[in-house]
Amino acid sequence: MKIRLNPIVKKDLHVTVRSMRLSWSLFAYEAALTVTFLLALLVIQQANSYMGQGNIYASLIYLFPTVAVAQVCIVALYVPIITASSISGEKERQTFDIMMTTCMSPFSIVFGKVCSAVLRILFFVAASTPIMALSFVVGGLSWINLFYYLLAVILFSVFAGSIGIFASAFCRKSVAAVLLSFVLYFVIFGLSFVPVFLRLLFGSGNGGESMLILLGNPAVFFEEFFMQIMTGESLFGRSGGSFDADDVGLITYILARGKLWMFASAACILLMAFLFMALAAWKVNPMHSGGGRRPAKKQA
């Protein structure tokens, strides 16, 4: 049975695997994670000696979140850069019109560009598996948590790629698309905390239902993910019920029970990713970007 790949994905994969840039990128990626792992191990050892604790194995569990956060930060920086030039780069090379004359729909083109970026990230994820597995073995975490973490990285790659393709569709220059991608990062990662802070400063309680806006914040999602893996508790209180609905709001209280917040946040992030891709496809469509406008009638 022959698997039919998206033509955009097929072309980008052929170009990527034949380039030495991928090999050097993998080398730099592995070197960064290795340095992070060794530095984290050194810091844990020094902190354990300073605290006078004889058993260092109880502290080695923190190797996983340290290396994982480093990997997520690399993905967050790398994916928008490679996707922000997907559409704008075609415009700069004057091949955009040729691409639009194919039988592919605008959403297929956008989705293919995002899938190409995600598959490229999978090369990095697969290459980093030994280092991540080492942090799991030394830290004493279960292998199922490593599988969940890899799924979380793929989810974040789709989200970051959708932001990059959105910026690329709305900008004519790749540099402007990269800058717009990081501006959107700032809006989503930073400004989403503004309603919570305003509620804490001028309202009552611990933020109330204003915290629901954080469902779409990938940083909060990963923090909740690490909290669930490391402690089995939620960011918004203990699972045992040391807080009530008056503290965080009824909906937040319900979502904070068990892993409901984490799954709801993953769904929101995936929905935002498809929204960004849909907007990019709308912009790429010549009927919406000005290419399908009727010519003006000649005046008599």
ZIDAKA-V667350 format. One record per pair of residues at least 12 apart in sequence whose C-alpha atoms are under 10 Angstrom apart, sorted by the first residue. I is the first residue (numbers start at 1). J is the second residue. Records with the same first field share a line. If there is no record, write none. Layout:
# ZIDAKA-V667350
I=J / J
This chain:
# ZIDAKA-V667350
5=112
6=104 / 108 / 109 / 111 / 112 / 113 / 115 / 116
7=104 / 108 / 109 / 112 / 113
8=99 / 104 / 108 / 109 / 110 / 111 / 112 / 113 / 114 / 115 / 116
9=109 / 111 / 112 / 113 / 114 / 115 / 116 / 117 / 119
10=112 / 116
11=112 / 116
12=112 / 113 / 115 / 116 / 117 / 119 / 120
13=116 / 117 / 119 / 120
16=116 / 120
17=120
22=120 / 123 / 124
25=124
26=121 / 123 / 124 / 125 / 127 / 128
27=124 / 127
29=71 / 74 / 75 / 124 / 125 / 127 / 128
30=71 / 124 / 125 / 127 / 128 / 131
31=128
32=67 / 70 / 71 / 74
33=66 / 67 / 68 / 70 / 71 / 74 / 128 / 131 / 132
34=67 / 128 / 131 / 132
35=67
36=63 / 66 / 67 / 68 / 69 / 70 / 71
37=63 / 64 / 66 / 67 / 68 / 70 / 131 / 132 / 134 / 135
38=63 / 67
39=63 / 66 / 67
40=60 / 62 / 63 / 64 / 66 / 67
41=59 / 60 / 62 / 63 / 66 / 135
44=56 / 57 / 59 / 60 / 61 / 62 / 63
45=57 / 59 / 60
47=59
57=138 / 139 / 140
58=138 / 139 / 140
59=138 / 139
60=135 / 136 / 137 / 138 / 139 / 140
61=135 / 136 / 137 / 138 / 139 / 140 / 141 / 230
62=135 / 136 / 138 / 139 / 230
63=132 / 134 / 135 / 136 / 138 / 139
64=131 / 132 / 133 / 134 / 135 / 136 / 137 / 138 / 139 / 140 / 141 / 146 / 226 / 230
65=132 / 135 / 136 / 222 / 223 / 225 / 226 / 227 / 229 / 230
66=135
67=131 / 132 / 135
68=132 / 135 / 149 / 150 / 153 / 222 / 226
69=219 / 222 / 223 / 226
71=124 / 125 / 128 / 132 / 153
72=152 / 153 / 156 / 157 / 219 / 222
75=118 / 121 / 124 / 125 / 153 / 154 / 156 / 157 / 160 / 161
76=153 / 156 / 157 / 159 / 160 / 161 / 182 / 185
77=160 / 178 / 181 / 182
78=117 / 121 / 157 / 160 / 161
79=114 / 117 / 118 / 120 / 121 / 156 / 157 / 158 / 159 / 160 / 161 / 162 / 163 / 164 / 165
80=114 / 117 / 157 / 159 / 160 / 161 / 162 / 163 / 164 / 165 / 166 / 167 / 168 / 177 / 178 / 179 / 180 / 181 / 182 / 185
81=117 / 160 / 161 / 164 / 165 / 168 / 174 / 175 / 177 / 178 / 179 / 181 / 182
82=113 / 114 / 116 / 117 / 120 / 161 / 164 / 165 / 174 / 178
83=110 / 113 / 114 / 115 / 116 / 117 / 118 / 160 / 161 / 162 / 163 / 164 / 165 / 166 / 167 / 168 / 174 / 177 / 178 / 181
84=113 / 161 / 162 / 163 / 164 / 165 / 166 / 167 / 168 / 169 / 170 / 171 / 173 / 174 / 175 / 176 / 177 / 178 / 179 / 180 / 181
85=164 / 165 / 167 / 168 / 169 / 171 / 172 / 173 / 174 / 175 / 176 / 177 / 178
86=109 / 110 / 113 / 114 / 117 / 164 / 165 / 166 / 167 / 168 / 169 / 174 / 177
87=99 / 109 / 110 / 113 / 164 / 165 / 166 / 167 / 168 / 169 / 170 / 171 / 172 / 173 / 174 / 177 / 280 / 284
88=165 / 167 / 168 / 169 / 170 / 171 / 172 / 173 / 174 / 175 / 176 / 177
89=168 / 169 / 171 / 172 / 173 / 174 / 175 / 177
90=168 / 172 / 173 / 174
91=168 / 169 / 171 / 172 / 173 / 174
92=172 / 173 / 174
96=284
97=286
100=284 / 285 / 286
105=281 / 284 / 285
106=277 / 278 / 280 / 281 / 282 / 283 / 284 / 285 / 286
107=277 / 278 / 279 / 280 / 281 / 282 / 284 / 285
108=277 / 281
109=277 / 280 / 281 / 284
110=161 / 162 / 165 / 166 / 169 / 276 / 277 / 278 / 279 / 280 / 281 / 282 / 284
111=158 / 161 / 162 / 165 / 274 / 277 / 278 / 280 / 281
113=161 / 162 / 164 / 165 / 277
114=157 / 158 / 159 / 160 / 161 / 162 / 163 / 164 / 165 / 273 / 277
115=157 / 158 / 161 / 162
116=161
117=157 / 158 / 160 / 161 / 162 / 164 / 165
118=153 / 154 / 155 / 156 / 157 / 158 / 159 / 160 / 161
119=154 / 157 / 158
120=157
121=153 / 154 / 157 / 158
122=150 / 153 / 154 / 157
125=150 / 153 / 154
126=150
129=146 / 150
132=146 / 149 / 150
133=146
141=229 / 230
142=229
145=225 / 226 / 228 / 229 / 230
146=229
148=225 / 229
149=222 / 225 / 226 / 229
152=218 / 221 / 222 / 225 / 266
153=222
155=218 / 266 / 267 / 269 / 270 / 273
156=218 / 219 / 221 / 222 / 266 / 269 / 270 / 273
157=273
158=269 / 270 / 273 / 274 / 277
159=218 / 269 / 270 / 271 / 272 / 273 / 274 / 275 / 276 / 277
160=181 / 185 / 218 / 269 / 273 / 276
161=181 / 273 / 276 / 277
162=181 / 270 / 272 / 273 / 274 / 275 / 276 / 277 / 278 / 279 / 280
163=177 / 178 / 180 / 181 / 182 / 184 / 185 / 272 / 273 / 274 / 275 / 276 / 277 / 280
164=177 / 178 / 179 / 180 / 181 / 182 / 184 / 185 / 276 / 277 / 280
165=177 / 178 / 181 / 276 / 277 / 279 / 280 / 281
166=180 / 181 / 184 / 273 / 275 / 276 / 277 / 278 / 279 / 280 / 281 / 282 / 283 / 284
167=179 / 180 / 181 / 182 / 183 / 184 / 276 / 279 / 280
168=180 / 181 / 280 / 283 / 284
169=277 / 279 / 280 / 281 / 282 / 283 / 284 / 285 / 289
170=279 / 280 / 283 / 284 / 289
185=217 / 218
187=217
188=213 / 214 / 216 / 217 / 218 / 219
189=214 / 216 / 217 / 218 / 219 / 220
190=217 / 219
191=214 / 217
192=210 / 211 / 212 / 213 / 214 / 215 / 216 / 217
193=210 / 211 / 213 / 214 / 217
194=210 / 211 / 213
195=207 / 209 / 210 / 211 / 212 / 213 / 214
196=208 / 209 / 210 / 211 / 212 / 213 / 214
197=210 / 211
198=210
199=211
204=246 / 247
205=245 / 246 / 247 / 248 / 249
206=236 / 246 / 247 / 248 / 249
207=246 / 247 / 248 / 249 / 252
208=245 / 246 / 247 / 248 / 249 / 250 / 251 / 252 / 253
209=245 / 247 / 248 / 249 / 250 / 251 / 252 / 253
210=248 / 249 / 252
211=236 / 248 / 249 / 251 / 252
212=248 / 249 / 251 / 252 / 255 / 261 / 265
213=265 / 268
214=265 / 268
215=252 / 261 / 262 / 263 / 264 / 265 / 266 / 267 / 268 / 269
216=264 / 265 / 266 / 267 / 268 / 269 / 270 / 271 / 272
217=265 / 266 / 268 / 269
218=265 / 266 / 268 / 269
220=235 / 262 / 265
221=235 / 261 / 262 / 263 / 264 / 265 / 266 / 269
222=262 / 265 / 266
223=235 / 262
224=236 / 256 / 259 / 261 / 262 / 265
225=259 / 261 / 262 / 263
228=258 / 259 / 262
232=258 / 259
233=256 / 257 / 258 / 259
234=255 / 256 / 257 / 258 / 259 / 260 / 261 / 262
235=256 / 261
236=248 / 252 / 253 / 255 / 256 / 257 / 261
237=253 / 256 / 257
238=256 / 257 / 258
239=256 / 257 / 258 / 259
240=257 / 258
241=253 / 256 / 257
